[in-house]
Amino acid sequence: MRNRFCGSKLCIAATKSWQVRRYGSGMRYESGMATRASKRAQHAPPARLDSLQVLRAVAALAVVVFHCHWTGIASFGVELFFVLSGFVICHAAAQDPRRFLARRVARVVPLYWLATFGVFAIALFAPAMVAATHATAANLVRSLMFWPYVRDDGADMPLLFLGWTLNYEALFYAMFALCLAISARLAPWLVLGLLIGAAALHRVVAPLGDPLDFWTRPIILNFACGIVAWLVWHRHRAWVGQVPAAVAVPAALIALGVLVTGVHHRLGGFMPWSGIISGVLLLGLLALTARIRWPAGLLVVGDASYSLYLLHPYVLEAINRKLHAFGPDPLGIAATLGAVLAAVALGIVVFRLVERPSNRALRRLIG
C-alpha cells in the first residue's frame, strides 16, 4: 500500500511538509547568517579612501612649495603627513594586524633605501654637491636603520635629509607593532598614551641627547591627532557621513586656509595646533566621501606623494641653481612653477616605474 501511494500528490505534499519541518530552522539560520554577513559588508570600512589620497597630494605639494623658500606659506605639509599616518596606520592595522609591520616595511623601505644609497654615492664621489652630508659607513647604517643622529652641522638629519620624518614614522610603526602584540583591539589607545607620555617627558630626557631628545619632541603628537581622527571616524562613521555638506565644506576650507597661511602658529603653547586643524580637515573631507568625486589628477599625485616627497628637493635644487633662482620676480615665479611641475612629473614617473612595482613584489612575498 505504501509503495502504491508514494507517487501520489498526497504523498509528495507530505514529504515536502516533513522536509520543511526538518530543515526549516537550518534554512532560517543560514538566511540569518547571510543577512548579518551582508550587513557587515555594508558597514565595513572601505579599503581605499580617496579623501586620504587627496590630502596626501595636498601635503606633498605643500612640502614642495615650502621648500621653494620665498613663498613663506604651506609650512604644514609634514604635520599633515603625520596626521594622515596616524589615521592610516590605525586603518591598516584594523584590517590586517598580523601582517601590519611587514606591509609597512614593504611600503616605506625600498624607495627610501634606494634614494639613500643615491645620496651616499653623491656624497662619496661629488661631495661638493651635498656639503653637509658625509659619506661614512656609520652614517649610512644609521640612515638605513632609521636611527636618529646629529650631523656635524648640528642637524638631526640622515643622509637623505628628508629622512628625518621617516625616522619619526619608523618610531610610530614600532610603537604600533608593540601595542598590537599586546592587544589588537586596544592598540590605538595604547599608542595614544605612549605618544602623549613621550611628549610629556621631552624636557626631562632632552638633555640626554639623541635619540631620546629626537623621539620625544612634541611633533609626535601629530600622530596622536591622526589616531583620534580615526577613532572618531571608526566609531561614528555613519554620523560623520551624515554631516551636512554645508557644514563639512566650510569647515574643511577654513582648516585648509588656516594651515596654508600659518596663522595657527601664533597660538603657541603645548597643543599640536597643526595636528588638530589637520584632523578637522581630514574629518571634513571624510564626511564628503560619498558625495564628491575628486579629480583624477589629484588622486594620481596622492598615489605618487611618497616619491614626490623624497625626490623633489633635487629637482628644486637643480632648477634653482642651474636655470633661474626662485623668487617673487616674474622669471623667479616661472622657475618656481616649472620646478613644482617637474617635481610632480618625476614623482609620478618614479612611483609607476619603481615604487609601485617594488611594493607589489614585496607584498606578494609577504602574502
Phi and psi in degrees as a GROMACS rama.xvg file:
@    title "Ramachandran Plot"
@    xaxis  label "Phi"
@    yaxis  label "Psi"
@TYPE xy
-64.4956  -41.4226  ARG-2
-68.0314  -32.4173  ASN-3
-68.4411  -32.4457  ARG-4
-102.388  0.126812  PHE-5
-68.334  -19.311  CYS-6
-94.3294  0.105668  GLY-7
-73.9561  161.942  SER-8
-60.3279  -36.3977  LYS-9
-64.4254  -41.3704  LEU-10
-67.3425  -42.1064  CYS-11
-62.6733  -43.8557  ILE-12
-62.46  -42.2441  ALA-13
-63.2442  -40.4187  ALA-14
-63.193  -45.1524  THR-15
-61.5807  -39.8621  LYS-16
-62.9438  -41.4194  SER-17
-65.9227  -38.4063  TRP-18
-65.8234  -39.5385  GLN-19
-65.3494  -42.3755  VAL-20
-62.8415  -36.2951  ARG-21
-75.6676  -42.8075  ARG-22
-105.339  -3.89052  TYR-23
-59.4115  -44.4769  GLY-24
-63.8899  -39.2336  SER-25
-65.1012  -39.5892  GLY-26
-62.577  -42.8588  MET-27
-65.3368  -38.4053  ARG-28
-63.6088  -46.5556  TYR-29
-63.9287  -39.1479  GLU-30
-63.2801  -40.0414  SER-31
-64.2473  -39.6677  GLY-32
-62.4028  -42.7869  MET-33
-63.1035  -39.6535  ALA-34
-64.6015  -44.126  THR-35
-64.741  -40.0647  ARG-36
-62.8548  -39.581  ALA-37
-64.1366  -40.6385  SER-38
-65.9712  -40.4755  LYS-39
-62.1097  -39.2633  ARG-40
-64.7711  -37.4261  ALA-41
-67.3587  -35.17  GLN-42
-96.5702  -3.27556  HIS-43
-67.4129  142.773  ALA-44
-67.0331  141.139  PRO-45
-66.5661  149.03  PRO-46
-69.1069  -31.7244  ALA-47
-125.859  133.43  ARG-48
-118.422  111.18  LEU-49
-62.9538  -28.0501  ASP-50
-60.1415  -36.1023  SER-51
-66.638  -40.4243  LEU-52
-64.7796  -38.7457  GLN-53
-61.9863  -45.0798  VAL-54
-70.6579  -29.7188  LEU-55
-62.0558  -43.0665  ARG-56
-62.1033  -43.3077  ALA-57
-61.5823  -44.8012  VAL-58
-63.6913  -45.3066  ALA-59
-64.3339  -43.8033  ALA-60
-65.5855  -35.6954  LEU-61
-62.6947  -42.6322  ALA-62
-63.0882  -42.3387  VAL-63
-62.1307  -48.1888  VAL-64
-63.0943  -41.568  VAL-65
-62.1371  -37.1733  PHE-66
-76.2798  -3.16018  HIS-67
-78.1003  -11.1784  CYS-68
73.0285  -49.4722  HIS-69
-75.3303  -17.8179  TRP-70
-68.8799  -34.9947  THR-71
72.1066  15.388  GLY-72
-129.496  175.114  ILE-73
63.1627  45.2937  ALA-74
-86.175  8.0885  SER-75
-95.6741  -0.845914  PHE-76
-57.1804  -47.5282  GLY-77
-64.9601  -44.3084  VAL-78
-61.4013  -40.7885  GLU-79
-64.458  -40.651  LEU-80
-57.6585  -42.9748  PHE-81
-66.3388  -39.2097  PHE-82
-63.0252  -45.3293  VAL-83
-61.0833  -38.8776  LEU-84
-63.8699  -43.134  SER-85
-57.9173  -41.1069  GLY-86
-69.5987  -49.1381  PHE-87
-64.2907  -40.1295  VAL-88
-64.9319  -41.1363  ILE-89
-61.2476  -43.149  CYS-90
-63.1531  -46.4239  HIS-91
-66.8049  -41.9279  ALA-92
-66.3194  -34.3372  ALA-93
-67.5326  -31.4014  ALA-94
-82.0821  -36.5936  GLN-95
-150.394  74.7502  ASP-96
-65.4568  -29.6234  PRO-97
-66.7762  -39.6365  ARG-98
-104.947  16.9148  ARG-99
-55.5985  -55.0472  PHE-100
-67.0923  -41.2483  LEU-101
-61.4914  -39.9587  ALA-102
-68.7425  -34.5531  ARG-103
-68.1855  -40.0279  ARG-104
-61.579  -44.4327  VAL-105
-62.8312  -30.3419  ALA-106
-77.9238  -38.7149  ARG-107
-100.213  -40.0221  VAL-108
-68.8973  -47.9155  VAL-109
-55.2887  -52.0217  PRO-110
-68.7034  -38.634  LEU-111
-64.5396  -43.5611  TYR-112
-63.9197  -41.3753  TRP-113
-60.7523  -45.8948  LEU-114
-66.5797  -37.0038  ALA-115
-64.6371  -44.051  THR-116
-62.9336  -34.1121  PHE-117
-63.5865  -45.7226  GLY-118
-65.5616  -38.3666  VAL-119
-60.8557  -41.1028  PHE-120
-65.3108  -41.361  ALA-121
-62.7546  -45.7159  ILE-122
-64.2874  -27.0614  ALA-123
-80.4853  -41.6113  LEU-124
-105.52  -19.406  PHE-125
-140.221  64.6524  ALA-126
-61.2159  -23.8621  PRO-127
-64.5901  -24.5141  ALA-128
-74.4372  -25.3018  MET-129
-133.85  72.1836  VAL-130
-59.7914  -33.9614  ALA-131
-84.6599  -3.24872  ALA-132
-106.549  129.559  THR-133
-114.45  124.852  HIS-134
-84.0363  80.365  ALA-135
-113.084  156.406  THR-136
-62.1388  -38.0919  ALA-137
-64.2031  -43.3466  ALA-138
-64.8543  -38.0224  ASN-139
-64.5201  -47.1865  LEU-140
-63.7866  -44.7585  VAL-141
-64.4576  -36.592  ARG-142
-66.5731  -45.6246  SER-143
-65.9808  -29.5514  LEU-144
-92.5509  6.06651  MET-145
59.2771  36.4299  PHE-146
-100.147  118.15  TRP-147
-67.9588  141.984  PRO-148
-151.588  161.539  TYR-149
-98.0248  125.987  VAL-150
-74.2994  173.677  ARG-151
-61.8992  -27.043  ASP-152
-87.5317  5.62261  ASP-153
90.4305  -0.326721  GLY-154
-89.5165  141.968  ALA-155
-85.7879  72.6842  ASP-156
-137.679  139.702  MET-157
-79.7394  -169.661  PRO-158
-57.7105  -49.2945  LEU-159
-86.0867  104.199  LEU-160
-58.7196  -30.5227  PHE-161
-71.2975  -8.13609  LEU-162
-65.3065  -11.6385  GLY-163
-59.4219  -32.835  TRP-164
-71.123  -33.7986  THR-165
-70.8352  -25.9968  LEU-166
-62.5711  -37.9109  ASN-167
-69.2333  -40.787  TYR-168
-59.7821  -43.9189  GLU-169
-62.5446  -39.4941  ALA-170
-60.2626  -44.8606  LEU-171
-63.6294  -43.2057  PHE-172
-62.0017  -42.1789  TYR-173
-63.3859  -43.3741  ALA-174
-58.3042  -45.8173  MET-175
-67.6981  -40.9772  PHE-176
-62.2663  -40.783  ALA-177
-61.7535  -45.5377  LEU-178
-70.8997  -31.2487  CYS-179
-63.4103  -36.4511  LEU-180
-65.5991  -28.0469  ALA-181
-80.0041  -49.9799  ILE-182
-162.814  115.6  SER-183
-63.7692  -36.6619  ALA-184
-70.1404  -37.7787  ARG-185
-95.1309  -2.29177  LEU-186
-52.1565  -47.3482  ALA-187
-58.0827  -39.9299  PRO-188
-69.1221  -39.3832  TRP-189
-64.6176  -43.722  LEU-190
-65.5375  -38.7292  VAL-191
-56.803  -45.176  LEU-192
-64.8302  -39.9419  GLY-193
-64.034  -42.5352  LEU-194
-64.0399  -45.9907  LEU-195
-65.6331  -42.499  ILE-196
-63.8502  -40.8463  GLY-197
-64.3746  -43.4317  ALA-198
-65.0978  -36.0754  ALA-199
-66.5629  -25.6255  ALA-200
-89.8724  1.68317  LEU-201
-57.4976  -46.0406  HIS-202
-64.6141  -26.8615  ARG-203
-76.2383  -43.1096  VAL-204
-95.7423  -12.9003  VAL-205
-55.2204  -40.8929  ALA-206
-61.2647  -16.969  PRO-207
-76.6157  -10.5634  LEU-208
81.167  -172.643  GLY-209
-71.8351  147.786  ASP-210
-89.6273  -10.8959  PRO-211
-63.1829  -39.2432  LEU-212
-59.1985  -45.8483  ASP-213
-66.22  -47.2233  PHE-214
-67.9545  -20.3375  TRP-215
-107.126  7.65588  THR-216
-65.2665  148.182  ARG-217
-59.4434  -14.5484  PRO-218
-60.4029  -23.1103  ILE-219
-66.9197  -17.2415  ILE-220
-67.7971  -15.5862  LEU-221
-65.4059  -34.4327  ASN-222
-61.5984  -40.3031  PHE-223
-61.213  -38.5264  ALA-224
-63.7792  -37.7951  CYS-225
-65.9348  -38.1554  GLY-226
-63.491  -43.9386  ILE-227
-61.6014  -42.4589  VAL-228
-60.4002  -40.1203  ALA-229
-67.7741  -41.0871  TRP-230
-61.0605  -41.4597  LEU-231
-62.5984  -48.1244  VAL-232
-67.1577  -41.5416  TRP-233
-67.4271  -40.3751  HIS-234
-85.0238  -25.5685  ARG-235
-131.517  41.6931  HIS-236
-60.4472  -41.7027  ARG-237
-62.7922  -41.2143  ALA-238
-65.7702  -42.506  TRP-239
-61.158  -40.8136  VAL-240
-68.3961  -16.6905  GLY-241
-96.4911  -0.643616  GLN-242
-61.9882  126.729  VAL-243
-59.0087  143.917  PRO-244
-59.4466  -29.719  ALA-245
-65.695  -17.5439  ALA-246
-99.7502  -46.0511  VAL-247
-65.341  -42.2055  ALA-248
-65.9355  -52.0828  VAL-249
-59.9232  -38.8398  PRO-250
-61.9172  -43.9755  ALA-251
-66.2785  -41.8627  ALA-252
-66.2858  -41.0261  LEU-253
-64.866  -44.5362  ILE-254
-60.541  -43.6238  ALA-255
-64.6888  -41.3524  LEU-256
-62.8191  -40.231  GLY-257
-63.9665  -42.9104  VAL-258
-66.2842  -42.6577  LEU-259
-64.7652  -44.3398  VAL-260
-78.7917  -22.8023  THR-261
78.0013  16.4323  GLY-262
-66.1489  -20.2827  VAL-263
-68.9015  -17.9575  HIS-264
-66.241  -19.825  HIS-265
-71.6255  -17.3586  ARG-266
-69.9029  -36.2626  LEU-267
62.3034  -160.185  GLY-268
79.43  -172.624  GLY-269
-83.0981  -18.6293  PHE-270
-68.1741  137.713  MET-271
-81.3451  76.8542  PRO-272
-60.6948  -37.6522  TRP-273
-60.3205  -42.2572  SER-274
-68.1691  -40.6766  GLY-275
-63.837  -46.3395  ILE-276
-68.1295  -36.9556  ILE-277
-63.6494  -36.3162  SER-278
-63.8405  -39.8591  GLY-279
-62.7022  -43.9581  VAL-280
-59.9269  -43.6577  LEU-281
-62.6133  -48.9501  LEU-282
-65.4012  -33.8586  LEU-283
-61.9699  -42.6787  GLY-284
-72.7889  -35.4281  LEU-285
-63.7232  -32.406  LEU-286
-64.9972  -22.3899  ALA-287
-98.0075  5.76748  LEU-288
-51.9139  -48.0223  THR-289
-86.0803  1.05167  ALA-290
-121.907  6.85708  ARG-291
-141.34  143.6  ILE-292
-112.644  111.085  ARG-293
-77.0258  147.257  TRP-294
-58.0552  137.577  PRO-295
-61.2688  -36.5168  ALA-296
-62.0045  -37.4507  GLY-297
-67.6503  -36.372  LEU-298
-68.7943  -34.7804  LEU-299
-64.3751  -43.675  VAL-300
-63.8025  -38.27  VAL-301
-62.3024  -41.6588  GLY-302
-61.1736  -38.5232  ASP-303
-92.0781  11.3582  ALA-304
-62.3318  -34.0056  SER-305
-68.0194  -46.4843  TYR-306
-62.4889  -43.0171  SER-307
-61.0723  -43.3949  LEU-308
-62.8799  -45.7305  TYR-309
-72.2651  -33.3335  LEU-310
-103.993  -13.9523  LEU-311
-61.9119  -32.67  HIS-312
-59.0174  -31.9226  PRO-313
-76.6462  -31.1983  TYR-314
-68.6583  -45.8536  VAL-315
-61.1311  -44.108  LEU-316
-64.8812  -40.1406  GLU-317
-64.0073  -45.7588  ALA-318
-71.2965  -41.0856  ILE-319
-63.2679  -36.6956  ASN-320
-87.3043  -41.2175  ARG-321
-94.9189  -29.8457  LYS-322
-102.803  -63.6289  LEU-323
-161.191  140.523  HIS-324
-68.0327  140.931  ALA-325
-67.6695  147.574  PHE-326
173.292  176.271  GLY-327
-78.8246  -4.30261  PRO-328
-74.5638  161.675  ASP-329
-53.2  -47.9987  PRO-330
-68.5792  -34.2418  LEU-331
-65.4954  -39.0358  GLY-332
-66.4213  -41.9168  ILE-333
-63.2813  -41.4272  ALA-334
-63.9115  -38.7366  ALA-335
-63.2514  -49.4761  THR-336
-62.3331  -42.5581  LEU-337
-62.8819  -39.5438  GLY-338
-66.5237  -41.4894  ALA-339
-61.8987  -45.8375  VAL-340
-64.6823  -40.5837  LEU-341
-64.536  -39.6328  ALA-342
-64.4722  -41.4594  ALA-343
-62.5461  -44.6568  VAL-344
-61.115  -44.4918  ALA-345
-62.6593  -42.6359  LEU-346
-59.5322  -42.8144  GLY-347
-65.4792  -43.1253  ILE-348
-62.7924  -47.4241  VAL-349
-64.8138  -37.788  VAL-350
-60.1088  -45.2787  PHE-351
-76.0994  -32.2009  ARG-352
-94.4883  -25.8796  LEU-353
-122.434  -59.1669  VAL-354
-64.2023  -53.9563  GLU-355
-64.0435  -46.0614  ARG-356
-60.6998  -40.8799  PRO-357
-66.5371  -39.3932  SER-358
-63.0305  -43.6171  ASN-359
-65.4772  -40.02  ARG-360
-61.9113  -45.2737  ALA-361
-68.4054  -35.6833  LEU-362
-65.0306  -36.4683  ARG-363
-64.7621  -36.4117  ARG-364
-67.2442  -38.6606  LEU-365
-68.4265  -39.1239  ILE-366
